[in-house]
Amino acid sequence: MFTSVQVSSATLKDGSSTVSGQLQVVSGVSKTLTCETSVSRPAATIVWYIGTQEKQRSTSKTFTFKPQNSDHSKQVYCNAFNTQPESQAAVTSYKSTLNVQVQVSSVTLKDGSSTVSGQLQVVSGVSKTLTCETSVSRPAATIVWYIGTQEKQRSTSKTFTFNPQNSYHSKQVYCKAFNTQPESQAVISYKSTLYVTVYAATPTLTNKTTGSMILLENDPITMECITSATRPAATVTWWKGSSSLTNINNTNINKGNLISVKSVVSFTPRKVDNRKVISCQSVVSGQDNRPSAQQTITVYWPPATPSIPTSEFPFLENQTGRSIYCSSQDYGNPASTARWNKQYGTPDNSDSRRLNLPTMTSQMDGSSVFCQLDNNFTQVKGSTIKSPPVKLEVEYNPITHIMVDGIISESVTRNEGQTLSALCNATGNPTPTVKWIGQSLSSSSLLFHDIDRNNHGRYTCRAEATSEIYRNHDFVTETIIDVIVNYPPNVSVLLSKFDPAENISLQISCHATGRPAKYTFTSMVQTWRGIRISNTHLPGDRHFNGIINIPKLTLEDSGTYTCHVNNGISDRYQQLNQIGKTDVSVKVSPKVLLEDGYIFVGAPGKSVNITIPFFSYPAIKEVNFQFQNGTVIRNSNKYTISYTRKNVTTKFYDQTVELEGYIAILRIEKEEQKYFVNYTLLLKNGIGEQTNWNIHHISESVPLAPTSIYYTGYVDGFYTFLLIGNFNGGRLQTFVIETSIPPSTKWNEILRFSEKDKAFREVDDNLFKFNLTGLVPNTYILRVLAENTLGRVNTTLAPTVKFTVYLPSGKQNIDKNVSENTGAIAGGLTATVIAVIVIVVISVIIVKKRKSKQEGDKTITETEERLTYESLQTVSEAQTTYSSLSYATDPKRRQDDKIYENLRMQQTSLSTL
């Protein structure tokens, strides 16, 4: 059974590739296309079209054709159908546009519209355009241009524009074209030989200058012109302005295949030729323009002899805007400039022949002036053209000079006492006269034989003159000389406080007035009555600047302060350093001029003056003494208080000085042990607080004789004695026990003990007990001596006792004698009874003494308190003596520190005073 299948699609193929865009073909070259259809039964009829024109109808799938130029841009495609009608249901393939390429086949070389067929004439440097006409072609042909063998242009443009060069001469110019064919198969145009004409360019003047050529009048000149290389040779002519020059010599010079012409012309310049143009013209046949080289010439000639007019002379000093002129009938070419022989003035900016003078001065008067005219001609020829000289005349104020020691001086320095002679000299036009203003004599000299500081000042010399021309001008000059009279400084010393007091600050400044006012402060010295004081506030001489600051005044800062200053000028006695002085009196509270620790010494039974030196400024107002318990001492039969003026000594910065001070006196009559205590001196003068000074008063004497010695009997095998001591004189005392056998006066020491020896002391400080042994039977006198480091009590004052030593027996020894001080005791009493009686008697005596002492002290105090206070009276110096003074550190006292224990004991017992 046969079943038909309708064709449903058609595909346009180029070879095995499906065509889907433009189809590129070559004109005249066969092309085969295929129309692939879908499966169909019966076989489809395939119709091929180019544009709207049917080209083939068959069942064959392929279509072969030769594209023509007319097919370009037309569509090629196929229609297929079988069972369906062609007009209704034929299927159409893709319609591809034909791109028909046409190969170039011929080219023609043209110059403008003319076809080139022989030699081609061109002008060097003149642009030339040729055309390469090609046959129809697609795509556009590539055109390559050649000059000789050198490719010059490659493009699709038909035209070729070039600038002919001399190197192109005799070379061939042509073009070739190709598109679809290889370049090696390109078509080539006619090859034309070039003839390059070279026109004359601007010739060269070998000695041409940038500007105008400078020529000297009447100096012959030769100029040379060389043309550019041309083809053919150029023709040369010379011109001076509008006139031709005929003295010409031309020479051809071969330059390769070109020719250059060297042309030389000669002529003599004149003044009339100045600023004319010399031109060299060259031209080639057929050349429209005439290139020329031109040179402007300038002809130089010299100026005529000048002169300087003097009609405006004389000038006046200080005039401005004046000038002189260098005049001439012909200033030459170029116009000459003037040179002047003086340094005065400046040539005018617009005309150097005019010399603008500066402000007229006296130095310009009489100066010789001439001018010289110069230009290039005179410089080249070395000629000199100058005017006759003239003299400037300037009237001016007198010029004065003050001469000192042959030297012009504006100031002069002299020291007091020296001589000064100054001479005033004056010169001028007109001639001046001279005098010193303020001097009685009309003289040109100023003279001082013995100058002093009052001559210091400024002196004026006056010079004056009269002019016949400038009558209204005052020709007057005054010259000043400063006379400096140096003198040594007057020195004063000033205090920052008028009335200085202790504990405040004080500035002491040294002021100097002298000339010159440049001072060297060499030193500041403190003295007291001519004694130099090494004040620690004074700076060293190297550091002294004229000012001393004392932050806290003391008495030691009192004195005379002398400042030493110099300014390099000695006085009339040739002394360089000058001095100024001032006295500084520091107000101080009263000052005791003894160091703490001074001890005032007395002795029992002796009257003593405790004299204490002190200083007071201002004058002392109150002088009092008081006991250590604070009670003020009043004048009494035991105490007398007074003070007197007296020169006293102290130390100012370790230097001993003498002051007008005072002596405070406490007189104690007939001293007893109880008076050796501490006192206080009270001083007031209205400055600061009251001065309190402690007085240490001690005894310095041999001990007093012991009060009593008692023989208390033979007790327990010992001869026993009881001793009542006495005042030790202020030092540790030793008791010396001596015996003698009457009637012999020879004494033998048998015992010695210290008052501090506890083995001998009883309950009372002044009661001692001792025993004697080893005595042979006999009657003895025993005495007790007291001694200290100052000596021993007088033996005549020593207490004694008489006792007897019996032979041993069955009963106790009974003393036949009792102390002479207590009287005899009945011989029938036993020794024990006697001892008891003696002790009782002694105890009673001691108690009575103590009571008597206490009552006496009370009586003294009551008596003193009852006395009316007496004003302190100044006693005469004859009545006042110093007590002996010793330091607490007295080497003699170092032997035994126990010495002062007794003193302390006394102070304690007298604390009620």
Salt bridges, closest charged atoms under 4 A:
ASP14 OD2 - LYS31 NZ 3.12
GLU36 OE1 - LYS61 NZ 3.47
GLU54 OE1 - ARG57 NH2 3.00
GLU86 OE1 - ARG57 NH1 2.78
ASP111 OD2 - LYS128 NZ 3.01
GLU133 OE1 - LYS158 NZ 3.60
GLU151 OE1 - ARG154 NH2 3.10
GLU183 OE2 - ARG154 NH2 3.04
GLU183 OE2 - LYS176 NZ 3.19
ASP219 OD2 - LYS381 NZ 3.29
ASP273 OD2 - LYS240 NZ 3.39
ASP273 OD1 - LYS276 NZ 3.55
GLU312 OE1 - ARG322 NH2 3.21
ASP351 OD1 - ARG353 NE 3.64
ASP374 OD2 - ARG339 NE 2.39
ASP405 OD2 - ARG414 NH2 3.28
GLU416 OE2 - ARG453 NE 2.75
ASP450 OD1 - ARG572 NH1 3.43
GLU464 OE1 - ARG462 NE 3.63
GLU478 OE2 - ARG462 NH1 2.80
ASP482 OD1 - ARG458 NE 2.68
ASP499 OD2 - LYS587 NZ 2.54
GLU502 OE1 - LYS591 NZ 2.94
ASP557 OD1 - HIS537 ND1 3.71
GLU658 OE1 - ARG529 NH1 3.53
GLU660 OE2 - ARG529 NH2 3.21
GLU669 OE2 - ARG667 NE 2.75
GLU671 OE2 - HIS697 NE2 2.38
GLU700 OE1 - ARG731 NH2 2.59
GLU700 OE2 - ARG893 NH2 2.08
GLU738 OE1 - ARG783 NE 2.80
GLU738 OE2 - ARG792 NH1 3.81
GLU749 OE2 - ARG752 NE 3.10
ASP764 OD2 - ARG850 NH2 1.18
ASP765 OD1 - ARG761 NH2 2.67
GLU787 OE2 - ARG752 NH1 2.26
GLU787 OE1 - ARG792 NE 2.92
ASP857 OD1 - LYS674 NZ 2.76
ASP857 OD2 - LYS853 NZ 3.53
GLU862 OE2 - LYS858 NZ 3.94
GLU877 OE1 - LYS646 NZ 3.40
GLU901 OE1 - LYS756 NZ 3.91
